Amino acid sequence: MEKLSIKNGDFCQVVAGVHRGKKGIMQDMKHSKTGQITITVCTEDDIRFKTLGRNVEIIKQ
């Protein structure tokens, strides 16, 4: 499995954490002082939630 870099606009699936199993488009990626990446994911139903970058997997289209 190849490692892909994440960027805004990518389609992703959450594989860990509270929102596990949800899919959507990545938006608003930010880096915290401690080095963590936080992203906002917008689903097809226009539901938005925040999660850590390490909890998502990019889906190739």
N, CA, C and O atoms as a MOPAC input file, in Angstrom:
PM7 MOZYME 1SCF
protein

 N      0.84400 1    -1.17900 1     0.00000 1
 C      0.00000 1     0.00000 1     0.00000 1
 C      0.88600 1     1.23700 1     0.00000 1
 O      1.73800 1     1.38600 1     0.87600 1
 N      0.70100 1     2.11400 1    -0.95700 1
 C      1.53900 1     3.29600 1    -1.04000 1
 C      1.02500 1     4.39200 1    -0.11900 1
 O     -0.17600 1     4.50400 1     0.12800 1
 N      1.94700 1     5.19100 1     0.38200 1
 C      1.62200 1     6.27900 1     1.29800 1
 C      1.38600 1     7.54300 1     0.47400 1
 O      2.27000 1     7.97500 1    -0.26600 1
 N      0.19200 1     8.14000 1     0.59800 1
 C     -0.13500 1     9.34700 1    -0.14300 1
 C     -0.13900 1    10.54500 1     0.79500 1
 O     -0.55200 1    10.43000 1     1.94900 1
 N      0.31900 1    11.69600 1     0.30600 1
 C      0.24900 1    12.89800 1     1.12100 1
 C     -1.16300 1    13.47000 1     1.02100 1
 O     -1.79300 1    13.41600 1    -0.03500 1
 N     -1.64900 1    14.01600 1     2.13200 1
 C     -3.00800 1    14.53400 1     2.15200 1
 C     -2.99600 1    16.02000 1     1.81600 1
 O     -2.04700 1    16.73600 1     2.13800 1
 N     -4.06000 1    16.47000 1     1.16700 1
 C     -4.20500 1    17.89100 1     0.84200 1
 C     -5.68500 1    18.23400 1     0.76400 1
 O     -6.52400 1    17.34500 1     0.62100 1
 N     -6.00400 1    19.50500 1     0.85700 1
 C     -7.39100 1    19.95200 1     0.78400 1
 C     -8.01700 1    19.53200 1    -0.53900 1
 O     -7.38300 1    19.63200 1    -1.58900 1
 N     -9.26200 1    19.06000 1    -0.49000 1
 C     -9.98300 1    18.65900 1    -1.68300 1
 C     -9.92400 1    17.17000 1    -1.97800 1
 O    -10.61600 1    16.69500 1    -2.87900 1
 N     -9.10600 1    16.42000 1    -1.23400 1
 C     -9.01700 1    14.97000 1    -1.43100 1
 C    -10.23900 1    14.27600 1    -0.84700 1
 O    -10.81100 1    14.73700 1     0.14100 1
 N    -10.63600 1    13.16600 1    -1.46100 1
 C    -11.71700 1    12.34000 1    -0.93600 1
 C    -11.08900 1    11.34500 1     0.02900 1
 O    -10.12000 1    10.67200 1    -0.32100 1
 N    -11.62800 1    11.24600 1     1.23200 1
 C    -11.01100 1    10.38900 1     2.24000 1
 C    -12.05800 1     9.62000 1     3.03000 1
 O    -13.24900 1     9.92700 1     2.99000 1
 N    -11.58000 1     8.61100 1     3.74800 1
 C    -12.41300 1     7.81900 1     4.64000 1
 C    -11.75400 1     7.83300 1     6.00100 1
 O    -10.53700 1     7.67700 1     6.10900 1
 N    -12.55100 1     8.02100 1     7.04300 1
 C    -12.03100 1     8.00800 1     8.40700 1
 C    -11.93000 1     6.56000 1     8.85800 1
 O    -12.91500 1     5.82200 1     8.82300 1
 N    -10.72700 1     6.14900 1     9.28500 1
 C    -10.48600 1     4.75600 1     9.64400 1
 C    -10.30600 1     4.55300 1    11.14400 1
 O    -10.19800 1     3.41400 1    11.60000 1
 N    -10.27100 1     5.63400 1    11.91900 1
 C    -10.10600 1     5.52200 1    13.37400 1
 C    -10.77900 1     6.70800 1    14.04100 1
 O    -11.05400 1     7.72500 1    13.40500 1
 N    -11.03500 1     6.56300 1    15.31600 1
 C    -11.62800 1     7.65400 1    16.07800 1
 C    -13.14700 1     7.58900 1    16.12200 1
 O    -13.75500 1     6.58600 1    15.74700 1
 N    -13.73900 1     8.66600 1    16.58400 1
 C    -15.18400 1     8.73700 1    16.79500 1
 C    -15.96400 1     8.63200 1    15.48900 1
 O    -17.03800 1     8.03000 1    15.46100 1
 N    -15.44600 1     9.20200 1    14.42000 1
 C    -16.15900 1     9.25900 1    13.14400 1
 C    -15.77000 1     8.12100 1    12.20200 1
 O    -15.92200 1     8.25700 1    10.98800 1
 N    -15.28300 1     7.02400 1    12.72200 1
 C    -14.83300 1     5.88300 1    11.92400 1
 C    -15.91600 1     5.42500 1    10.95000 1
 O    -17.07800 1     5.27500 1    11.32700 1
 N    -15.52200 1     5.20400 1     9.68700 1
 C    -16.44800 1     4.71300 1     8.67000 1
 C    -17.06200 1     5.79300 1     7.80600 1
 O    -17.63800 1     5.48400 1     6.76300 1
 N    -16.95700 1     7.05500 1     8.20600 1
 C    -17.53900 1     8.13500 1     7.41000 1
 C    -16.58000 1     8.52400 1     6.29600 1
 O    -15.36200 1     8.40100 1     6.43400 1
 N    -17.15300 1     8.99900 1     5.18000 1
 C    -16.36700 1     9.40200 1     4.01800 1
 C    -16.73300 1    10.83100 1     3.64500 1
 O    -17.84500 1    11.28500 1     3.91300 1
 N    -15.79800 1    11.53400 1     3.02900 1
 C    -16.08900 1    12.88100 1     2.58600 1
 C    -14.87300 1    13.55900 1     1.99400 1
 O    -13.83500 1    12.93600 1     1.77100 1
 N    -15.02200 1    14.84200 1     1.74500 1
 C    -13.96800 1    15.64800 1     1.14000 1
 C    -13.24600 1    16.42800 1     2.23400 1
 O    -13.87400 1    17.05800 1     3.08400 1
 N    -11.92700 1    16.37600 1     2.19600 1
 C    -11.12400 1    17.08500 1     3.18800 1
 C    -11.14700 1    18.57800 1     2.91300 1
 O    -11.04600 1    19.01700 1     1.76700 1
 N    -11.28400 1    19.35800 1     3.99300 1
 C    -11.25000 1    20.80700 1     3.89600 1
 C    -10.50400 1    21.34600 1     5.10200 1
 O    -10.42500 1    20.67100 1     6.12800 1
 N     -9.96800 1    22.52100 1     5.00000 1
 C     -9.41700 1    23.27000 1     6.12600 1
 C     -8.39600 1    22.46300 1     6.92600 1
 O     -8.62400 1    22.16600 1     8.09900 1
 N     -7.27800 1    22.10800 1     6.30300 1
 C     -6.22500 1    21.37200 1     6.98800 1
 C     -5.33200 1    22.36000 1     7.73200 1
 O     -4.90800 1    23.36600 1     7.16300 1
 N     -5.04700 1    22.07500 1     9.00400 1
 C     -4.21300 1    22.94900 1     9.82600 1
 C     -3.19500 1    22.12300 1    10.59900 1
 O     -3.42600 1    20.95200 1    10.89900 1
 N     -2.06700 1    22.74800 1    10.91700 1
 C     -1.02600 1    22.12800 1    11.72600 1
 C     -1.02800 1    22.80300 1    13.09600 1
 O     -1.03000 1    24.03100 1    13.18600 1
 N     -1.02800 1    22.00800 1    14.15200 1
 C     -1.00700 1    22.56300 1    15.49800 1
 C      0.43300 1    22.79300 1    15.95000 1
 O      1.37700 1    22.39100 1    15.26900 1
 N      0.59500 1    23.43600 1    17.09200 1
 C      1.92700 1    23.69900 1    17.64000 1
 C      2.66900 1    22.40800 1    17.94700 1
 O      3.89500 1    22.35700 1    17.84900 1
 N      1.94000 1    21.37200 1    18.31400 1
 C      2.56100 1    20.10100 1    18.67200 1
 C      2.86300 1    19.22300 1    17.46800 1
 O      3.43700 1    18.14500 1    17.61900 1
 N      2.48500 1    19.67100 1    16.27400 1
 C      2.78300 1    18.92000 1    15.05800 1
 C      1.64200 1    18.07100 1    14.54200 1
 O      1.77800 1    17.45200 1    13.48700 1
 N      0.52000 1    18.01700 1    15.24400 1
 C     -0.62900 1    17.25200 1    14.77800 1
 C     -1.31000 1    17.97700 1    13.61600 1
 O     -1.30700 1    19.20700 1    13.55300 1
 N     -1.88300 1    17.21400 1    12.71200 1
 C     -2.64900 1    17.78600 1    11.59500 1
 C     -4.12300 1    17.58100 1    11.90300 1
 O     -4.56200 1    16.45900 1    12.15600 1
 N     -4.88700 1    18.67000 1    11.88000 1
 C     -6.32800 1    18.56900 1    12.06500 1
 C     -6.99300 1    18.96200 1    10.75700 1
 O     -6.55800 1    19.89300 1    10.07900 1
 N     -8.05100 1    18.24200 1    10.41200 1
 C     -8.76200 1    18.51400 1     9.17000 1
 C    -10.25900 1    18.54600 1     9.43600 1
 O    -10.75000 1    17.95900 1    10.40000 1
 N    -10.96800 1    19.23800 1     8.56700 1
 C    -12.42300 1    19.21400 1     8.57400 1
 C    -12.85600 1    18.36300 1     7.39700 1
 O    -12.37600 1    18.54900 1     6.27800 1
 N    -13.76500 1    17.42700 1     7.65000 1
 C    -14.28100 1    16.55000 1     6.59700 1
 C    -15.73800 1    16.92200 1     6.35600 1
 O    -16.52200 1    17.02200 1     7.30000 1
 N    -16.09800 1    17.12800 1     5.09100 1
 C    -17.47100 1    17.44700 1     4.71200 1
 C    -18.04600 1    16.24700 1     3.96000 1
 O    -17.53500 1    15.86700 1     2.90700 1
 N    -19.12400 1    15.64700 1     4.51000 1
 C    -19.73500 1    14.47800 1     3.88800 1
 C    -20.68900 1    14.90200 1     2.77400 1
 O    -20.91800 1    16.09400 1     2.56900 1
 N    -21.24300 1    13.93200 1     2.05800 1
 C    -22.18600 1    14.22100 1     0.98000 1
 C    -23.45500 1    14.88400 1     1.49300 1
 O    -24.12100 1    15.60500 1     0.75100 1
 N    -23.79800 1    14.64400 1     2.76900 1
 C    -24.99600 1    15.22700 1     3.37800 1
 C    -24.73500 1    16.61900 1     3.94000 1
 O    -25.56700 1    17.15300 1     4.67300 1
 N    -23.59000 1    17.21400 1     3.60700 1
 C    -23.16700 1    18.52400 1     4.10800 1
 C    -22.98500 1    18.55300 1     5.61600 1
 O    -23.12800 1    19.60700 1     6.23500 1
 N    -22.67400 1    17.41800 1     6.21000 1
 C    -22.31600 1    17.35500 1     7.62300 1
 C    -20.80500 1    17.52900 1     7.70700 1
 O    -20.05300 1    16.87300 1     6.98600 1
 N    -20.36800 1    18.42200 1     8.59700 1
 C    -18.94500 1    18.69000 1     8.74800 1
 C    -18.49600 1    18.25500 1    10.13200 1
 O    -19.21300 1    18.43700 1    11.11600 1
 N    -17.31300 1    17.68400 1    10.19800 1
 C    -16.72700 1    17.31300 1    11.48100 1
 C    -15.21500 1    17.43000 1    11.39400 1
 O    -14.63700 1    17.36100 1    10.30900 1
 N    -14.58200 1    17.60700 1    12.54200 1
 C    -13.13000 1    17.69900 1    12.60500 1
 C    -12.55900 1    16.38300 1    13.10200 1
 O    -13.16100 1    15.69800 1    13.92900 1
 N    -11.38600 1    16.04100 1    12.58200 1
 C    -10.67900 1    14.83600 1    13.00800 1
 C     -9.18800 1    15.05100 1    12.80100 1
 O     -8.77600 1    16.02000 1    12.16300 1
 N     -8.39900 1    14.16300 1    13.33000 1
 C     -6.95500 1    14.23100 1    13.15800 1
 C     -6.55100 1    13.63800 1    11.81400 1
 O     -7.19800 1    12.71700 1    11.31600 1
 N     -5.49800 1    14.15800 1    11.24100 1
 C     -5.01700 1    13.66900 1     9.96000 1
 C     -4.58200 1    12.22500 1     9.99200 1
 O     -4.65600 1    11.53100 1     8.97700 1
 N     -4.12900 1    11.76000 1    11.13900 1
 C     -3.68300 1    10.35900 1    11.23400 1
 C     -4.85300 1     9.38200 1    11.21400 1
 O     -4.64400 1     8.18000 1    11.04600 1
 N     -6.08400 1     9.87500 1    11.38200 1
 C     -7.26400 1     9.01400 1    11.41200 1
 C     -7.90300 1     8.82600 1    10.03700 1
 O     -8.89500 1     8.10800 1     9.91900 1
 N     -7.35900 1     9.45100 1     9.00600 1
 C     -7.97600 1     9.34900 1     7.68400 1
 C     -7.09100 1     8.59900 1     6.70400 1
 O     -5.87400 1     8.51100 1     6.86500 1
 N     -7.73700 1     8.06900 1     5.69800 1
 C     -7.05800 1     7.36000 1     4.61100 1
 C     -7.58500 1     7.94700 1     3.30400 1
 O     -8.79500 1     8.05900 1     3.11200 1
 N     -6.68300 1     8.31700 1     2.41700 1
 C     -7.07500 1     8.89700 1     1.12600 1
 C     -7.61500 1     7.78800 1     0.23400 1
 O     -7.05300 1     6.69400 1     0.17700 1
 N     -8.71400 1     8.08100 1    -0.46400 1
 C     -9.31600 1     7.14100 1    -1.40300 1
 C     -9.02400 1     7.64300 1    -2.80700 1
 O     -9.41100 1     8.75500 1    -3.16600 1
 N     -8.33300 1     6.81800 1    -3.61000 1
 C     -8.04700 1     7.19200 1    -4.99500 1
 C     -9.32700 1     7.12600 1    -5.79800 1
 O    -10.14000 1     6.21900 1    -5.62100 1
 N     -9.49800 1     8.09100 1    -6.68000 1
 C    -10.70000 1     8.09900 1    -7.53200 1
 C    -10.31900 1     7.84000 1    -8.95800 1
 O    -11.18600 1     7.80600 1    -9.83200 1

